[in-house]
Amino acid sequence: MELFNVVTREEAWARLEPYILPVNRAQVIAVEEALGRVAAKDVTSLENVPSFPRSAMDGYAVRAEDTFGSSESLPSCLTVVGEVRMGAQADIEVGPGQAALIHTGGMMAKQADAVVMVENARIVDTETIEVVRAVARGENVLRVGEDVKEGDIVIAAGSVVRPPSIGVMLAAGITRIEVFDRVRVALISTGDELVPPDTRPGPGQIRNTNAYSLAGLAVEAGADPVRMGIVKDQREHLLATCQRAMQEADIVAVTAGSSVSTRDLTADVIQELGSPGVLVHGVSIRPGKPVILACIEGVPFFGLPGNPSSCMITFSLFVTPAIQKRGGYDRLPGWHHLQAKLTRNVPSVSGREDYVTVKLIEKDGEVWAEPLFAKSNFLSAMREANGVARIPLNRGGLSEGEDAFVRLL
């Protein structure tokens, strides 16, 4: 294909997505260790939750019909026959005109079919209450299986395990879950100028920071980063490292080496590795225009710009969703985002989608986005930013006070 033939972000992803297939590796782990993992199979409840009728409030278990017509001016008078013990079989029976003290989660007293909230009951003496608000049958009561029924799917295949999911599974008697293995992302840093972070740079040298920033983004996306080290601007060295990365990882990202230059080898090396090869070389975005999207024998490959903000933004736009799809997500969640008003004009160019780092602030009860204009090799812009504002294609910029779509960092 012709290299550096720029396409839109949507077209770039559309070309790559069909080649991204979920990993076929899964493992069974303890539910309490599954936070952030992706379910490989539907998980069904082993029992009803709750398994017994229980109170949803602190108050009094009653027969609802005994409260009908109750009001502040004409309360119902009920006899308290005892207190339901927590964590035990209810041994109290509520007859006509009677009530039993009950606490949230307690098993309903026999014959009781509703709970009067404690704030709607006035204590007359140790054995008598006045109900000032009527309750209907089933009010403030959790019925058997009302939360989860036996056989219900509590987490579907392809769903990410979140804290509430863990609670539901454990409540339903599920202690083990089959999840997809974490996607492994190989990170290759290229450039004669790069030295390790623990090395003091000499003249013309810089520390390799991209591999570590991208490793953090990979972890946030649910992947395991595999840092492949620094590769000098030598074709055979890069080729060998890419071949090794394909054996060790599910996705490969090469930083730097994506622009059109005699010293930028990434696109040529990817073409040599196998088919289908380079699918996109150049996307109409800023920063990150020279990004490469490719696939080699089922392994998605990315060539990312070397400038820090360009590198991180293109990783989030393309590598993160690739991680999610390879990781078995049933649908791609995308970035968390919000609408915010711009504090300044943000110029753009028609036919290009711009991403501007912003600092979100609250002003007059509204969320505003303060653009942090900086060159793409400024790490400080990414450090200070907590969002990235998108300037839509063909808008030619956004004006001060105009709403912008902001992806949260």
C-alpha positions in Angstrom: 0.0 0.0 0.0 1.0 3.6 -0.4 2.6 4.8 2.8 1.7 8.0 4.6 -1.7 8.3 2.8 -3.6 10.1 5.5 -7.1 8.8 6.5 -9.6 9.9 9.3 -9.4 8.3 12.7 -12.6 6.4 12.1 -11.4 5.0 8.8 -8.1 4.0 10.4 -9.8 2.0 13.1 -12.2 0.5 10.6 -9.3 -0.8 8.6 -7.6 -2.4 11.7 -10.5 -3.7 13.7 -11.4 -6.7 11.6 -7.9 -8.1 12.2 -8.0 -7.8 16.0 -9.2 -11.1 17.5 -9.6 -12.0 21.2 -6.9 -14.1 22.8 -7.8 -17.7 23.3 -6.2 -18.0 26.7 -8.2 -18.2 29.9 -7.7 -19.2 33.5 -9.9 -19.8 36.6 -9.2 -17.5 39.6 -10.7 -16.5 42.9 -13.5 -14.0 42.5 -11.9 -11.6 45.0 -8.8 -11.5 42.7 -10.8 -10.8 39.5 -11.1 -7.0 39.7 -10.6 -5.5 36.2 -10.5 -8.9 34.5 -12.8 -9.9 31.6 -15.2 -12.8 32.1 -14.5 -15.6 29.6 -17.9 -17.2 30.1 -21.3 -16.3 31.4 -21.4 -16.6 35.2 -24.7 -17.8 36.6 -26.0 -17.6 40.2 -26.0 -20.8 42.2 -28.8 -19.7 44.5 -31.5 -17.1 45.2 -30.4 -13.8 46.7 -31.8 -13.2 49.2 -32.5 -16.8 50.2 -35.0 -15.8 52.7 -37.4 -12.8 53.0 -35.7 -10.0 54.9 -36.1 -6.5 56.0 -34.7 -3.7 53.8 -35.1 -1.1 56.7 -34.7 -0.7 60.4 -38.2 -0.7 61.8 -41.1 -3.0 62.7 -42.3 -6.1 60.9 -46.1 -5.9 60.6 -49.1 -7.2 58.8 -49.7 -4.5 56.3 -53.5 -4.5 56.7 -53.1 -3.5 60.4 -51.6 -0.1 59.2 -54.2 0.8 56.5 -55.5 4.3 57.1 -52.7 5.3 59.5 -51.8 8.9 59.7 -50.2 11.5 62.1 -53.7 12.5 63.3 -55.1 8.9 63.4 -52.3 6.4 64.1 -52.6 2.7 64.3 -51.8 1.2 67.7 -49.8 -2.1 67.6 -48.4 -4.3 70.3 -44.7 -5.1 70.1 -44.3 -8.9 70.7 -40.5 -9.0 70.5 -37.4 -8.4 68.4 -36.2 -10.5 65.4 -32.7 -11.8 66.1 -30.1 -11.0 63.5 -28.4 -13.9 61.8 -30.9 -16.5 63.0 -34.2 -18.1 62.0 -37.0 -15.8 62.9 -38.8 -17.4 65.8 -41.5 -14.7 66.3 -45.0 -14.8 64.8 -46.8 -11.5 64.2 -50.6 -11.8 64.7 -53.3 -9.3 64.1 -52.6 -5.9 65.7 -49.0 -6.9 66.5 -45.5 -5.9 65.4 -41.9 -7.1 65.9 -38.8 -4.9 66.1 -36.5 -5.8 63.1 -33.2 -4.5 61.7 -32.0 -4.1 58.1 -31.2 -7.6 56.8 -33.1 -9.4 59.4 -35.3 -12.4 58.5 -39.0 -11.4 58.4 -41.1 -12.5 61.3 -43.7 -15.2 60.6 -47.0 -13.8 59.1 -45.5 -10.4 58.7 -45.6 -9.0 55.1 -44.3 -5.4 55.4 -41.9 -3.2 57.5 -42.8 0.1 59.0 -39.7 2.3 59.0 -38.6 3.3 62.5 -39.2 7.0 61.7 -42.8 6.2 61.0 -43.4 4.6 64.3 -43.8 6.4 67.6 -42.9 4.5 70.8 -45.7 4.7 73.4 -44.1 2.3 75.9 -42.0 -0.9 75.9 -44.9 -2.9 74.4 -46.7 -0.4 72.2 -46.1 1.7 69.1 -48.2 4.0 67.0 -47.8 3.8 63.2 -48.3 7.2 61.6 -47.9 6.0 57.9 -49.5 3.0 56.3 -47.4 0.4 54.4 -48.4 -1.8 51.6 -47.8 -5.6 51.4 -44.2 -6.2 50.5 -43.1 -2.6 51.3 -39.5 -2.4 52.7 -39.2 -6.2 52.3 -36.8 -8.1 50.0 -38.5 -11.2 48.7 -36.7 -14.5 48.0 -34.7 -14.1 44.8 -35.8 -10.5 44.4 -32.2 -9.4 44.0 -30.8 -12.4 42.1 -32.6 -15.6 41.1 -30.9 -19.0 40.9 -29.7 -19.4 37.3 -29.6 -15.7 36.5 -26.5 -14.5 34.7 -24.7 -12.2 37.2 -21.9 -11.3 34.8 -21.9 -11.9 31.1 -19.0 -13.2 29.0 -16.9 -10.2 27.8 -17.9 -8.0 30.8 -15.2 -6.4 33.0 -15.4 -7.5 36.6 -16.1 -4.4 38.8 -16.3 -4.1 42.6 -20.2 -4.5 42.5 -19.8 -7.6 40.4 -17.5 -9.2 43.0 -20.1 -8.5 45.7 -22.9 -10.0 43.6 -21.0 -13.1 42.7 -20.0 -13.8 46.3 -23.5 -13.2 47.5 -24.7 -15.7 44.9 -22.3 -18.4 46.2 -19.8 -18.0 43.4 -16.1 -18.0 44.5 -14.3 -18.9 41.3 -14.5 -17.3 37.8 -13.0 -18.0 34.4 -11.4 -14.9 33.0 -9.4 -14.2 29.9 -5.6 -13.9 30.3 -4.3 -10.4 30.3 -3.2 -9.1 27.0 0.6 -8.7 26.7 1.8 -5.5 25.0 5.4 -5.4 23.8 6.9 -1.8 23.9 9.8 -1.2 21.7 11.6 2.2 21.9 13.7 3.2 18.9 16.4 5.8 18.5 20.2 6.3 18.6 19.6 9.2 21.0 17.8 7.1 23.7 19.5 6.0 27.0 17.9 4.2 30.0 16.2 6.4 32.6 18.9 5.6 35.2 21.6 6.8 32.8 22.7 10.4 32.7 22.3 11.6 29.1 25.3 12.8 27.2 25.3 15.5 24.5 22.4 14.8 22.1 20.9 12.1 24.2 17.6 11.8 26.1 16.2 9.4 28.6 13.8 6.8 27.3 10.5 7.8 29.1 7.9 6.7 26.5 8.2 3.0 27.4 7.4 3.7 31.0 4.5 6.1 30.3 3.0 3.7 27.8 3.5 0.8 30.3 1.3 2.8 32.7 -1.4 3.3 30.0 -1.2 -0.5 29.2 -1.8 -1.4 32.8 -4.7 1.1 33.0 -6.2 -0.7 30.0 -5.9 -4.0 31.7 -2.8 -5.3 29.9 0.6 -6.5 31.0 3.4 -4.4 29.4 6.5 -6.1 28.1 9.4 -3.6 27.7 11.7 -4.8 25.0 14.4 -2.2 25.6 16.0 0.4 23.3 16.6 -0.4 19.7 19.1 1.6 17.7 18.3 2.9 14.3 19.5 -0.2 12.6 17.2 -2.2 10.4 18.3 -5.7 11.3 18.2 -4.9 15.0 14.7 -3.5 14.8 13.6 -6.5 12.7 14.9 -9.0 15.1 13.4 -7.2 18.1 10.0 -7.1 16.4 10.2 -10.8 15.6 11.0 -11.6 19.2 8.1 -9.3 20.4 5.6 -11.2 18.2 6.6 -14.4 20.1 6.3 -12.8 23.5 3.3 -10.5 23.2 -0.2 -10.2 21.8 0.2 -6.6 20.6 3.4 -4.7 19.6 3.9 -0.9 19.8 7.0 0.7 18.4 7.7 4.3 19.5 9.4 6.7 17.1 10.3 5.7 13.6 6.8 6.3 12.1 7.5 9.6 10.2 8.6 9.7 6.6 12.3 9.9 6.9 15.3 7.9 5.6 16.0 7.0 9.3 12.5 5.9 10.1 12.4 2.2 9.6 9.3 1.0 11.3 6.9 0.9 8.3 9.5 -0.9 6.1 10.2 -3.4 8.8 6.5 -4.1 9.4 6.0 -4.7 5.7 8.9 -7.2 5.8 7.5 -9.1 8.8 4.5 -10.6 7.1 0.9 -10.0 6.0 -1.3 -8.1 5.8 1.3 -5.6 6.9 0.8 -1.9 7.1 -2.9 -1.0 7.0 -2.7 2.7 7.8 0.3 5.1 7.7 -1.0 8.5 8.6 -4.1 9.7 10.3 -5.7 13.2 10.1 -5.2 14.0 13.8 -2.9 16.3 15.7 -0.7 15.3 17.5 0.0 11.9 16.0 -0.5 12.3 12.3 2.3 9.8 11.3 0.9 6.9 13.4 1.1 3.4 11.8 -1.6 0.7 12.2 -0.7 -2.7 11.1 -1.3 -6.4 11.7 1.2 -9.3 11.2 0.0 -12.8 11.3 -2.8 -12.0 13.8 -0.6 -9.7 15.9 -1.7 -6.0 15.9 1.3 -3.6 15.3 1.5 0.1 16.0 4.1 2.6 15.1 3.7 5.6 17.4 5.4 9.0 17.2 8.3 9.6 19.5 7.1 12.9 21.0 5.7 12.1 24.5 2.2 13.7 24.2 1.8 12.4 20.6 2.8 9.0 21.7 0.4 8.8 24.7 -2.5 10.2 22.8 -2.2 7.9 19.9 -1.7 5.0 22.3 -5.0 5.9 24.0 -6.8 6.3 20.6 -5.7 3.1 19.0 -3.7 0.7 21.2 -6.1 0.9 24.2 -9.2 -0.2 22.2 -7.0 -2.9 20.6 -6.1 -4.2 24.1 -9.7 -4.2 25.0 -10.8 -6.1 21.9 -7.9 -8.6 22.2 -8.8 -9.0 25.9 -12.3 -10.2 25.1 -14.4 -7.2 25.8 -18.0 -7.7 24.5 -18.1 -4.0 23.7 -15.4 -1.3 23.8 -16.0 1.0 26.7 -14.0 3.9 25.3 -12.6 6.7 27.4 -14.5 8.4 30.2 -15.5 11.8 28.9 -17.6 14.9 29.7 -18.6 18.2 28.1 -16.7 21.3 29.2 -16.6 24.9 28.1 -13.3 26.2 26.7 -11.6 29.1 28.5 -9.9 30.2 25.3 -10.2 29.9 21.5 -8.7 26.7 20.1 -7.7 27.0 16.4 -7.6 24.0 14.1 -7.4 23.2 10.4 -10.3 21.9 8.4 -9.9 18.2 7.6 -7.9 17.5 10.8 -9.1 16.3 14.2 -7.1 18.0 16.9 -6.5 16.8 20.5 -5.6 19.5 22.9 -4.4 18.8 26.5 -6.6 20.7 29.0 -6.8 21.3 32.7 -10.4 20.9 34.0 -11.6 23.6 36.4 -14.9 24.5 38.1 -16.2 28.0 37.6 -19.6 29.3 38.5 -20.9 25.8 39.0 -19.8 24.7 35.5 -16.9 22.6 34.2 -14.4 24.5 32.1 -11.4 23.2 30.1 -8.3 25.4 30.1 -6.1 24.5 27.1 -2.5 23.8 27.8 -0.9 24.8 24.5 2.5 23.2 24.4 4.7 21.5 21.9 4.2 17.7 21.6 7.5 16.9 23.1 6.7 18.7 26.4 6.1 16.2 29.1 4.9 18.9 31.5 1.7 19.4 29.4 0.7 15.8 30.0 1.7 16.0 33.6 -0.5 19.1 34.3 -3.4 17.9 32.1 -6.4 15.9 33.4 -8.2 15.8 30.0 -7.8 16.0 26.3 -10.3 18.1 24.3 -11.3 16.9 20.9 -11.6 19.5 18.1 -13.9 17.8 15.5 -12.9 17.2 11.9 -13.7 20.1 9.6 -14.7 22.5 12.4 -11.7 24.8 12.0 -11.4 25.2 15.8 -13.7 26.0 18.7 -14.4 29.3 20.4 -14.0 30.4 23.9 -17.1 29.4 25.9 -18.0 26.7 23.4 -18.6 23.2 24.7 -15.9 20.6 23.9 -15.8 16.9 24.2 -13.1 16.1 26.7 -11.6 12.7 27.2 -10.5 12.3 30.9 -7.0 11.3 31.6 
